[in-house]
């Protein structure tokens, strides 16, 4: 599959995400935030970093980049979209996902190997995992605290839309230990930790993150 990886001004994990896409068996296609063209891709990754306008609110300005007009339309038609860290923030600002990401409750930047539990393995991005499987990937964020009102949190829980949850200490104060969520259709996933940094045994904490990038092919060809 052709997977577009979007670069915004300030993105710093686009190269890592593209490499993860290739290791996962797909073709990575570079997309620029200012273009109204998805170049015929089958899926899109919004990688992490610090997008321009984050000083206002993380993802608030990037949400209006021309490419996001195309991403929002494609997602509404079922195209798989994965937002990692800053990408998760952009998905929330775009209203493709509910809730918001705010400053970590301890007001410090995190950079740790984080244990997660996969709660939902039926999405386009998590089908390579078993439900309840625990994995370890990199977590690095300053504003990774997922919040939503209680009715929204109850809805996410009740509909099985919590994709991943922090195991052990909650690293940023996210409500109900939520590390990632999906939309109702299961094609759009937002994840705060960075699976693209855990796809090779040589670097990072093993290869537990690779499933996020192999799930697409498994879902299509299963």
TORKOL-4160 file (C-alpha; in steps of 0.2 Angstrom, whole numbers, padded with zeros to 4 digits, m for minus):
222
<pt num="1" X="0000" Y="0000" Z="0000"/>
<pt num="2" X="0005" Y="0018" Z="m0003"/>
<pt num="3" X="0005" Y="0027" Z="0014"/>
<pt num="4" X="0007" Y="0046" Z="0014"/>
<pt num="5" X="0018" Y="0054" Z="0028"/>
<pt num="6" X="0014" Y="0072" Z="0030"/>
<pt num="7" X="0027" Y="0085" Z="0035"/>
<pt num="8" X="0022" Y="0101" Z="0043"/>
<pt num="9" X="0033" Y="0115" Z="0048"/>
<pt num="10" X="0041" Y="0109" Z="0064"/>
<pt num="11" X="0038" Y="0090" Z="0061"/>
<pt num="12" X="0053" Y="0080" Z="0067"/>
<pt num="13" X="0047" Y="0062" Z="0065"/>
<pt num="14" X="0042" Y="0061" Z="0047"/>
<pt num="15" X="0058" Y="0052" Z="0042"/>
<pt num="16" X="0056" Y="0040" Z="0056"/>
<pt num="17" X="0038" Y="0037" Z="0051"/>
<pt num="18" X="0042" Y="0034" Z="0033"/>
<pt num="19" X="0055" Y="0022" Z="0038"/>
<pt num="20" X="0043" Y="0012" Z="0049"/>
<pt num="21" X="0031" Y="0012" Z="0034"/>
<pt num="22" X="0044" Y="0004" Z="0023"/>
<pt num="23" X="0049" Y="m0008" Z="0036"/>
<pt num="24" X="0031" Y="m0013" Z="0038"/>
<pt num="25" X="0030" Y="m0018" Z="0020"/>
<pt num="26" X="0022" Y="m0002" Z="0013"/>
<pt num="27" X="0028" Y="0012" Z="0001"/>
<pt num="28" X="0030" Y="0029" Z="0010"/>
<pt num="29" X="0025" Y="0044" Z="0000"/>
<pt num="30" X="0031" Y="0061" Z="0006"/>
<pt num="31" X="0017" Y="0074" Z="0008"/>
<pt num="32" X="0019" Y="0093" Z="0011"/>
<pt num="33" X="0006" Y="0102" Z="0023"/>
<pt num="34" X="0004" Y="0116" Z="0010"/>
<pt num="35" X="m0002" Y="0105" Z="m0004"/>
<pt num="36" X="m0020" Y="0100" Z="m0009"/>
<pt num="37" X="m0015" Y="0083" Z="m0016"/>
<pt num="38" X="m0014" Y="0066" Z="m0007"/>
<pt num="39" X="m0005" Y="0059" Z="m0022"/>
<pt num="40" X="m0015" Y="0044" Z="m0024"/>
<pt num="41" X="m0011" Y="0036" Z="m0007"/>
<pt num="42" X="m0021" Y="0023" Z="0002"/>
<pt num="43" X="m0018" Y="0029" Z="0020"/>
<pt num="44" X="m0010" Y="0044" Z="0029"/>
<pt num="45" X="0001" Y="0046" Z="0044"/>
<pt num="46" X="0002" Y="0062" Z="0053"/>
<pt num="47" X="0019" Y="0061" Z="0062"/>
<pt num="48" X="0025" Y="0069" Z="0078"/>
<pt num="49" X="0034" Y="0085" Z="0081"/>
<pt num="50" X="0030" Y="0103" Z="0085"/>
<pt num="51" X="0019" Y="0110" Z="0072"/>
<pt num="52" X="0019" Y="0128" Z="0068"/>
<pt num="53" X="0006" Y="0137" Z="0079"/>
<pt num="54" X="0008" Y="0126" Z="0094"/>
<pt num="55" X="0011" Y="0141" Z="0104"/>
<pt num="56" X="m0008" Y="0145" Z="0102"/>
<pt num="57" X="m0014" Y="0127" Z="0105"/>
<pt num="58" X="m0006" Y="0111" Z="0099"/>
<pt num="59" X="m0012" Y="0107" Z="0081"/>
<pt num="60" X="m0024" Y="0122" Z="0081"/>
<pt num="61" X="m0016" Y="0130" Z="0066"/>
<pt num="62" X="m0009" Y="0115" Z="0057"/>
<pt num="63" X="m0027" Y="0109" Z="0057"/>
<pt num="64" X="m0030" Y="0122" Z="0043"/>
<pt num="65" X="m0016" Y="0117" Z="0032"/>
<pt num="66" X="m0022" Y="0113" Z="0014"/>
<pt num="67" X="m0017" Y="0095" Z="0015"/>
<pt num="68" X="m0029" Y="0093" Z="0030"/>
<pt num="69" X="m0044" Y="0097" Z="0019"/>
<pt num="70" X="m0040" Y="0082" Z="0009"/>
<pt num="71" X="m0036" Y="0071" Z="0024"/>
<pt num="72" X="m0052" Y="0075" Z="0032"/>
<pt num="73" X="m0062" Y="0072" Z="0016"/>
<pt num="74" X="m0053" Y="0055" Z="0013"/>
<pt num="75" X="m0055" Y="0050" Z="0031"/>
<pt num="76" X="m0074" Y="0053" Z="0030"/>
<pt num="77" X="m0074" Y="0041" Z="0016"/>
<pt num="78" X="m0064" Y="0027" Z="0025"/>
<pt num="79" X="m0046" Y="0031" Z="0022"/>
<pt num="80" X="m0035" Y="0025" Z="0036"/>
<pt num="81" X="m0027" Y="0039" Z="0045"/>
<pt num="82" X="m0014" Y="0038" Z="0060"/>
<pt num="83" X="m0010" Y="0053" Z="0070"/>
<pt num="84" X="0005" Y="0051" Z="0081"/>
<pt num="85" X="0009" Y="0063" Z="0096"/>
<pt num="86" X="0007" Y="0080" Z="0087"/>
<pt num="87" X="m0003" Y="0071" Z="0074"/>
<pt num="88" X="m0015" Y="0065" Z="0087"/>
<pt num="89" X="m0017" Y="0083" Z="0093"/>
<pt num="90" X="m0020" Y="0088" Z="0075"/>
<pt num="91" X="m0034" Y="0075" Z="0073"/>
<pt num="92" X="m0043" Y="0081" Z="0088"/>
<pt num="93" X="m0042" Y="0099" Z="0082"/>
<pt num="94" X="m0049" Y="0093" Z="0066"/>
<pt num="95" X="m0063" Y="0085" Z="0075"/>
<pt num="96" X="m0059" Y="0068" Z="0067"/>
<pt num="97" X="m0057" Y="0062" Z="0085"/>
<pt num="98" X="m0065" Y="0069" Z="0101"/>
<pt num="99" X="m0056" Y="0077" Z="0116"/>
<pt num="100" X="m0040" Y="0087" Z="0117"/>
<pt num="101" X="m0022" Y="0085" Z="0122"/>
<pt num="102" X="m0016" Y="0097" Z="0135"/>
<pt num="103" X="0000" Y="0100" Z="0146"/>
<pt num="104" X="0006" Y="0085" Z="0156"/>
<pt num="105" X="0000" Y="0086" Z="0173"/>
<pt num="106" X="0017" Y="0086" Z="0180"/>
<pt num="107" X="0022" Y="0101" Z="0168"/>
<pt num="108" X="0037" Y="0092" Z="0162"/>
<pt num="109" X="0043" Y="0084" Z="0146"/>
<pt num="110" X="0042" Y="0065" Z="0145"/>
<pt num="111" X="0055" Y="0054" Z="0136"/>
<pt num="112" X="0053" Y="0036" Z="0142"/>
<pt num="113" X="0050" Y="0018" Z="0136"/>
<pt num="114" X="0032" Y="0016" Z="0140"/>
<pt num="115" X="0021" Y="0000" Z="0142"/>
<pt num="116" X="0004" Y="0000" Z="0133"/>
<pt num="117" X="m0010" Y="m0012" Z="0133"/>
<pt num="118" X="m0019" Y="m0014" Z="0116"/>
<pt num="119" X="m0038" Y="m0012" Z="0120"/>
<pt num="120" X="m0045" Y="m0012" Z="0103"/>
<pt num="121" X="m0037" Y="m0023" Z="0089"/>
<pt num="122" X="m0051" Y="m0021" Z="0076"/>
<pt num="123" X="m0045" Y="m0004" Z="0069"/>
<pt num="124" X="m0035" Y="m0002" Z="0053"/>
<pt num="125" X="m0019" Y="0002" Z="0063"/>
<pt num="126" X="m0020" Y="m0012" Z="0077"/>
<pt num="127" X="m0026" Y="m0028" Z="0069"/>
<pt num="128" X="m0009" Y="m0035" Z="0070"/>
<pt num="129" X="m0010" Y="m0036" Z="0089"/>
<pt num="130" X="m0020" Y="m0046" Z="0100"/>
<pt num="131" X="m0033" Y="m0038" Z="0111"/>
<pt num="132" X="m0026" Y="m0036" Z="0128"/>
<pt num="133" X="m0008" Y="m0037" Z="0122"/>
<pt num="134" X="0005" Y="m0027" Z="0131"/>
<pt num="135" X="0019" Y="m0018" Z="0121"/>
<pt num="136" X="0033" Y="m0006" Z="0125"/>
<pt num="137" X="0036" Y="0009" Z="0114"/>
<pt num="138" X="0044" Y="0026" Z="0116"/>
<pt num="139" X="0034" Y="0040" Z="0124"/>
<pt num="140" X="0040" Y="0058" Z="0122"/>
<pt num="141" X="0029" Y="0073" Z="0124"/>
<pt num="142" X="0026" Y="0089" Z="0134"/>
<pt num="143" X="0007" Y="0090" Z="0130"/>
<pt num="144" X="0001" Y="0072" Z="0130"/>
<pt num="145" X="m0012" Y="0073" Z="0143"/>
<pt num="146" X="m0028" Y="0067" Z="0135"/>
<pt num="147" X="m0044" Y="0075" Z="0141"/>
<pt num="148" X="m0063" Y="0075" Z="0137"/>
<pt num="149" X="m0079" Y="0077" Z="0147"/>
<pt num="150" X="m0086" Y="0062" Z="0157"/>
<pt num="151" X="m0100" Y="0059" Z="0144"/>
<pt num="152" X="m0087" Y="0058" Z="0130"/>
<pt num="153" X="m0075" Y="0047" Z="0140"/>
<pt num="154" X="m0090" Y="0036" Z="0144"/>
<pt num="155" X="m0094" Y="0035" Z="0126"/>
<pt num="156" X="m0077" Y="0030" Z="0121"/>
<pt num="157" X="m0076" Y="0017" Z="0134"/>
<pt num="158" X="m0094" Y="0010" Z="0130"/>
<pt num="159" X="m0091" Y="0009" Z="0111"/>
<pt num="160" X="m0074" Y="0001" Z="0113"/>
<pt num="161" X="m0065" Y="0016" Z="0105"/>
<pt num="162" X="m0050" Y="0016" Z="0117"/>
<pt num="163" X="m0036" Y="0009" Z="0107"/>
<pt num="164" X="m0022" Y="0009" Z="0119"/>
<pt num="165" X="m0020" Y="0012" Z="0138"/>
<pt num="166" X="m0005" Y="0016" Z="0148"/>
<pt num="167" X="0001" Y="0002" Z="0160"/>
<pt num="168" X="0009" Y="0006" Z="0176"/>
<pt num="169" X="0012" Y="0024" Z="0180"/>
<pt num="170" X="0002" Y="0036" Z="0170"/>
<pt num="171" X="0015" Y="0047" Z="0162"/>
<pt num="172" X="0005" Y="0063" Z="0158"/>
<pt num="173" X="m0011" Y="0063" Z="0168"/>
<pt num="174" X="m0022" Y="0057" Z="0153"/>
<pt num="175" X="m0040" Y="0053" Z="0159"/>
<pt num="176" X="m0043" Y="0035" Z="0162"/>
<pt num="177" X="m0025" Y="0031" Z="0157"/>
<pt num="178" X="m0030" Y="0033" Z="0138"/>
<pt num="179" X="m0015" Y="0033" Z="0126"/>
<pt num="180" X="m0024" Y="0032" Z="0110"/>
<pt num="181" X="m0042" Y="0032" Z="0103"/>
<pt num="182" X="m0051" Y="0029" Z="0087"/>
<pt num="183" X="m0066" Y="0035" Z="0078"/>
<pt num="184" X="m0082" Y="0026" Z="0076"/>
<pt num="185" X="m0078" Y="0018" Z="0060"/>
<pt num="186" X="m0061" Y="0012" Z="0066"/>
<pt num="187" X="m0051" Y="0020" Z="0051"/>
<pt num="188" X="m0044" Y="0035" Z="0061"/>
<pt num="189" X="m0033" Y="0032" Z="0076"/>
<pt num="190" X="m0024" Y="0045" Z="0087"/>
<pt num="191" X="m0009" Y="0038" Z="0097"/>
<pt num="192" X="0002" Y="0049" Z="0109"/>
<pt num="193" X="0017" Y="0037" Z="0111"/>
<pt num="194" X="0028" Y="0034" Z="0096"/>
<pt num="195" X="0027" Y="0016" Z="0088"/>
<pt num="196" X="0039" Y="0022" Z="0074"/>
<pt num="197" X="0053" Y="0022" Z="0086"/>
<pt num="198" X="0051" Y="0004" Z="0090"/>
<pt num="199" X="0052" Y="m0005" Z="0074"/>
<pt num="200" X="0069" Y="m0012" Z="0074"/>
<pt num="201" X="0079" Y="m0022" Z="0087"/>
<pt num="202" X="0095" Y="m0012" Z="0084"/>
<pt num="203" X="0087" Y="0004" Z="0090"/>
<pt num="204" X="0073" Y="0009" Z="0102"/>
<pt num="205" X="0065" Y="m0003" Z="0114"/>
<pt num="206" X="0063" Y="m0018" Z="0102"/>
<pt num="207" X="0050" Y="m0020" Z="0088"/>
<pt num="208" X="0034" Y="m0019" Z="0098"/>
<pt num="209" X="0028" Y="m0004" Z="0088"/>
<pt num="210" X="0029" Y="m0012" Z="0071"/>
<pt num="211" X="0012" Y="m0019" Z="0072"/>
<pt num="212" X="0004" Y="m0002" Z="0069"/>
<pt num="213" X="0013" Y="m0002" Z="0052"/>
<pt num="214" X="0009" Y="m0020" Z="0047"/>
<pt num="215" X="m0009" Y="m0019" Z="0052"/>
<pt num="216" X="m0014" Y="m0011" Z="0035"/>
<pt num="217" X="m0008" Y="m0025" Z="0024"/>
<pt num="218" X="m0015" Y="m0038" Z="0036"/>
<pt num="219" X="m0032" Y="m0030" Z="0036"/>
<pt num="220" X="m0032" Y="m0028" Z="0017"/>
<pt num="221" X="m0026" Y="m0045" Z="0012"/>
<pt num="222" X="m0033" Y="m0056" Z="0027"/>
